[in-house]
Amino acid sequence: MMPQTMHILALAGALCSAAATIFIRQGLRGSEPYAGFWINLVVGTIGLWAAVIFTGLGHVSIRGALFFVLAGLIGTVGGRLLRFFAIEKVGASIAAALINLNPFVASALAIALLGERITLPIVVGTVVIVAGTTLLSIGGKRLGFRSGQLALPLLSAVCFGVVAVLRKLGLSGTGAVVGSAINVTTALVAFTAFLLASGRPEVMVCRGRSLAHFTAAGLLENAGVFMNVVALSLGTVSVVTPLYGTAPIFVLFLAPFFLRDVETLSGRVILGTLLIVLGVYLITALSGR
């Protein structure tokens, strides 16, 4: 029962992440990435500490808390902020697809640092998922961005790959709820300090539709991260991370309804979607055999 719960949580987290990507893209129509990211962190901090109050603090070790602090700096500040800029510069579908390369980073680190056993179905499934998302990025609508801007989602993928291992290490001494709260609070404090030190407090003010979109994105983003952390507490990085990385397939289905001027369904996009579905099947259905 536990593996099935892990799979459902990871995929539900992916759906939340995809919906957040759509809302971020909408919010960026009338505001900038810094404002959206700050609102994202505020929403997450309030929501997760409310969850801590509701569920209880539980056991918190200094070692576990430090891993979540690092996760907040690397994954939340680094990965999420780069994700905002990536969505703005190259579009929702291409950003989501390239950020999905993070399973390669996470799996390599899991083998080297956590001693996890990587089975053939996991390896093949991860490769197939990455191949599918690469096709999604190639088949997406041309948006006129420079090739160098693809470094934004790629760097975000590296940050997210590293943070998956940090969260797994943190869960050895700290619960998922309080760990997630420490994670996002660290990012909020660090990013707020950066904005104040750089003389840009006006970034922390956002109004109208952009505020609504960014708030919705924050709720979904942090709900997705929390589900991912809980899934990591139930299973291995090498299984959870590729499943959580299926968010592009949900972006693909949502974009035509909300981002019609950005997304298009080409043959490559359809093939990429089918490859992602196949990769999910390989990981969930065959990895336990």
C-alpha positions as CSV (number, residue, x, y, z in Angstrom):
1,M,0.0,0.0,0.0
2,M,2.9,2.3,0.8
3,P,4.5,2.2,-2.7
4,Q,1.1,3.0,-4.2
5,T,0.6,6.0,-1.9
6,M,4.1,7.2,-2.8
7,H,3.3,7.1,-6.5
8,I,0.0,8.9,-6.1
9,L,1.6,11.6,-3.9
10,A,4.5,12.2,-6.4
11,L,2.1,12.4,-9.4
12,A,-0.3,14.7,-7.5
13,G,2.6,16.9,-6.7
14,A,3.5,17.0,-10.4
15,L,0.0,18.1,-11.2
16,C,0.2,20.9,-8.6
17,S,3.5,22.0,-10.0
18,A,2.1,22.0,-13.6
19,A,-0.9,24.1,-12.5
20,A,1.4,26.5,-10.7
21,T,3.5,26.9,-13.9
22,I,0.3,28.0,-15.7
23,F,-0.6,30.5,-13.0
24,I,3.0,31.8,-13.0
25,R,2.9,32.4,-16.7
26,Q,-0.4,34.2,-16.4
27,G,0.9,36.4,-13.5
28,L,4.0,37.3,-15.4
29,R,1.9,39.0,-18.1
30,G,1.4,41.9,-15.7
31,S,4.3,41.7,-13.3
32,E,7.9,40.5,-12.9
33,P,9.6,37.3,-11.7
34,Y,10.9,38.8,-8.5
35,A,7.5,39.8,-7.3
36,G,5.9,36.5,-8.2
37,F,8.6,34.6,-6.5
38,W,8.4,36.6,-3.3
39,I,4.6,36.1,-3.1
40,N,5.1,32.4,-3.8
41,L,7.4,32.2,-0.7
42,V,5.1,34.2,1.5
43,V,2.1,32.0,0.6
44,G,4.2,28.9,1.2
45,T,5.5,30.0,4.5
46,I,2.1,30.9,5.9
47,G,0.5,27.7,4.6
48,L,3.2,25.3,5.8
49,W,3.5,26.8,9.3
50,A,-0.3,26.6,9.6
51,A,0.1,22.9,8.7
52,V,2.7,22.5,11.4
53,I,0.4,24.1,14.0
54,F,-2.4,21.7,12.9
55,T,-0.3,18.5,12.8
56,G,2.2,19.3,15.6
57,L,5.9,20.0,15.6
58,G,7.1,16.4,16.0
59,H,10.7,15.5,16.1
60,V,13.2,18.0,14.8
61,S,17.0,17.3,14.8
62,I,19.6,20.0,14.2
63,R,21.1,17.9,11.4
64,G,17.8,17.4,9.6
65,A,16.9,21.0,10.0
66,L,20.2,22.1,8.5
67,F,19.6,19.9,5.4
68,F,16.2,21.6,4.9
69,V,17.9,25.0,5.3
70,L,20.3,24.1,2.5
71,A,17.4,22.8,0.5
72,G,15.7,26.2,1.0
73,L,18.7,28.1,-0.3
74,I,19.6,25.8,-3.2
75,G,16.3,24.4,-4.3
76,T,13.8,27.1,-3.4
77,V,15.8,30.3,-3.8
78,G,18.0,28.9,-6.6
79,G,15.7,26.4,-8.4
80,R,12.4,28.2,-8.1
81,L,13.7,31.7,-8.9
82,L,15.4,30.4,-12.0
83,R,12.1,28.6,-12.8
84,F,10.3,31.9,-12.7
85,F,12.8,33.6,-15.1
86,A,12.8,30.5,-17.3
87,I,9.0,30.5,-17.7
88,E,9.1,34.3,-18.5
89,K,11.9,33.9,-21.1
90,V,11.3,30.6,-22.9
91,G,7.6,29.8,-22.1
92,A,5.8,27.4,-19.8
93,S,6.0,24.1,-21.8
94,I,9.7,24.4,-22.7
95,A,10.7,25.5,-19.2
96,A,8.8,22.7,-17.7
97,A,10.3,20.2,-20.1
98,L,13.9,21.2,-19.6
99,I,13.6,21.5,-15.8
100,N,12.4,17.9,-15.9
101,L,16.0,16.9,-16.6
102,N,16.6,17.1,-12.8
103,P,16.0,13.3,-12.3
104,F,19.4,12.7,-13.9
105,V,21.1,14.9,-11.3
106,A,19.0,13.4,-8.4
107,S,19.6,9.8,-9.5
108,A,23.3,10.3,-9.8
109,L,23.6,11.9,-6.4
110,A,21.3,9.3,-4.9
111,I,23.7,6.5,-6.1
112,A,26.8,8.4,-4.9
113,L,25.6,9.7,-1.6
114,L,22.7,7.6,-0.4
115,G,23.7,4.2,-1.7
116,E,20.4,3.7,-3.5
117,R,20.0,0.7,-5.8
118,I,19.1,1.8,-9.3
119,T,17.2,-1.0,-11.2
120,L,17.0,-1.3,-14.9
121,P,13.3,-0.2,-15.2
122,I,14.1,3.0,-13.2
123,V,17.0,3.8,-15.5
124,V,15.1,3.1,-18.6
125,G,12.0,4.9,-17.3
126,T,14.1,8.0,-16.4
127,V,15.7,8.0,-19.8
128,V,12.4,7.7,-21.6
129,I,10.8,10.5,-19.5
130,V,13.8,12.8,-20.3
131,A,13.6,11.9,-24.0
132,G,9.9,12.7,-24.0
133,T,10.4,16.1,-22.4
134,T,13.2,16.9,-24.8
135,L,10.7,16.3,-27.7
136,L,8.2,18.5,-25.9
137,S,10.8,21.3,-25.8
138,I,11.7,20.9,-29.4
139,G,8.1,20.6,-30.5
140,G,6.8,23.6,-28.6
141,K,5.8,26.8,-30.2
142,R,8.7,29.0,-31.3
143,L,8.8,32.0,-29.0
144,G,11.8,33.9,-30.4
145,F,14.1,33.4,-27.4
146,R,17.9,33.2,-27.6
147,S,19.4,29.7,-27.2
148,G,21.5,30.9,-24.3
149,Q,18.3,31.5,-22.3
150,L,17.8,27.7,-22.2
151,A,20.5,27.8,-19.5
152,L,17.8,29.2,-17.1
153,P,15.7,26.0,-17.0
154,L,18.8,23.8,-17.1
155,L,20.3,25.5,-14.1
156,S,17.0,25.2,-12.3
157,A,17.0,21.5,-13.1
158,V,20.4,21.1,-11.5
159,C,19.2,22.9,-8.3
160,F,16.1,20.7,-8.1
161,G,18.1,17.6,-8.6
162,V,20.4,18.5,-5.7
163,V,17.5,19.5,-3.5
164,A,15.8,16.1,-3.8
165,V,18.8,14.5,-2.2
166,L,19.1,17.2,0.5
167,R,15.4,16.7,1.4
168,K,15.8,13.0,1.6
169,L,18.8,13.4,4.0
170,G,16.8,15.9,6.0
171,L,13.9,13.5,6.5
172,S,16.1,11.2,8.4
173,G,15.9,13.5,11.4
174,T,13.0,15.9,10.7
175,G,9.3,15.3,9.8
176,A,8.0,16.2,6.3
177,V,5.7,19.0,7.4
178,V,8.1,20.9,9.6
179,G,11.0,20.2,7.2
180,S,9.0,21.8,4.4
181,A,8.2,24.8,6.6
182,I,11.9,25.3,7.4
183,N,12.7,24.9,3.7
184,V,10.4,27.7,2.5
185,T,11.0,30.0,5.5
186,T,14.7,29.9,4.9
187,A,14.1,30.9,1.3
188,L,11.7,33.7,2.3
189,V,14.2,35.2,4.8
190,A,17.1,34.9,2.4
191,F,15.3,36.4,-0.6
192,T,13.7,39.2,1.5
193,A,17.1,40.2,2.8
194,F,18.4,40.2,-0.8
195,L,15.6,42.5,-1.9
196,L,16.2,44.9,1.0
197,A,20.0,44.9,0.6
198,S,19.7,45.6,-3.1
199,G,17.3,48.5,-2.6
200,R,14.3,46.9,-4.2
201,P,11.5,46.7,-1.6
202,E,8.9,47.8,-4.2
203,V,9.2,44.3,-5.7
204,M,7.3,43.0,-2.6
205,V,4.2,44.9,-3.8
206,C,1.9,43.3,-6.4
207,R,-1.8,44.0,-7.2
208,G,-4.6,42.9,-9.4
209,R,-4.7,39.8,-11.5
210,S,-1.0,39.2,-11.1
211,L,-1.4,39.0,-7.4
212,A,-4.3,36.5,-7.7
213,H,-2.3,34.4,-10.2
214,F,0.9,34.4,-8.1
215,T,-1.1,33.6,-4.9
216,A,-2.7,30.6,-6.6
217,A,0.7,29.5,-7.9
218,G,2.1,29.8,-4.5
219,L,-0.6,27.6,-3.0
220,L,-0.2,25.0,-5.7
221,E,3.6,25.1,-5.8
222,N,4.0,24.6,-2.1
223,A,1.3,21.9,-1.9
224,G,3.2,20.1,-4.7
225,V,6.5,20.4,-2.9
226,F,5.0,19.1,0.3
227,M,3.5,16.1,-1.5
228,N,6.9,15.5,-3.0
229,V,8.6,15.6,0.4
230,V,6.1,13.2,1.9
231,A,6.6,10.9,-1.1
232,L,10.4,11.0,-0.5
233,S,9.8,10.0,3.1
234,L,8.0,6.8,1.8
235,G,10.2,5.9,-1.1
236,T,13.6,6.4,-2.8
237,V,14.8,9.5,-4.6
238,S,15.3,7.5,-7.8
239,V,11.6,6.7,-8.0
240,V,9.9,9.8,-6.6
241,T,11.9,12.4,-8.5
242,P,11.2,11.1,-12.0
243,L,7.5,10.7,-11.1
244,Y,7.4,14.3,-9.7
245,G,9.2,15.3,-12.9
246,T,6.2,14.3,-15.1
247,A,4.8,17.8,-14.5
248,P,5.3,18.7,-18.2
249,I,2.7,16.3,-19.3
250,F,0.1,18.1,-17.2
251,V,1.4,21.5,-18.5
252,L,0.8,20.1,-22.0
253,F,-2.8,19.3,-21.2
254,L,-3.5,22.5,-19.4
255,A,-1.7,25.0,-21.7
256,P,-4.2,24.8,-24.6
257,F,-7.0,25.9,-22.3
258,F,-5.1,28.7,-20.5
259,L,-2.1,29.6,-22.7
260,R,-3.4,29.2,-26.3
261,D,-1.0,31.9,-27.6
262,V,2.0,30.0,-26.2
263,E,1.4,26.2,-26.7
264,T,0.7,24.1,-29.7
265,L,0.1,20.4,-30.2
266,S,2.6,19.2,-32.9
267,G,3.5,15.6,-33.7
268,R,6.7,16.0,-31.6
269,V,4.7,17.2,-28.6
270,I,2.3,14.2,-28.9
271,L,5.2,11.8,-29.2
272,G,6.9,13.4,-26.2
273,T,3.8,13.0,-24.2
274,L,3.5,9.3,-25.1
275,L,7.1,8.8,-24.1
276,I,6.5,10.4,-20.7
277,V,3.5,8.1,-20.1
278,L,5.7,5.1,-21.0
279,G,8.4,6.3,-18.7
280,V,6.0,6.6,-15.8
281,Y,4.7,3.1,-16.5
282,L,8.2,1.6,-16.5
283,I,9.0,3.2,-13.1
284,T,5.8,2.5,-11.3
285,A,4.8,-0.9,-12.7
286,L,8.1,-2.6,-13.3
287,S,10.6,-1.1,-10.7
288,G,9.2,-3.3,-7.9
289,R,9.5,-6.6,-9.8
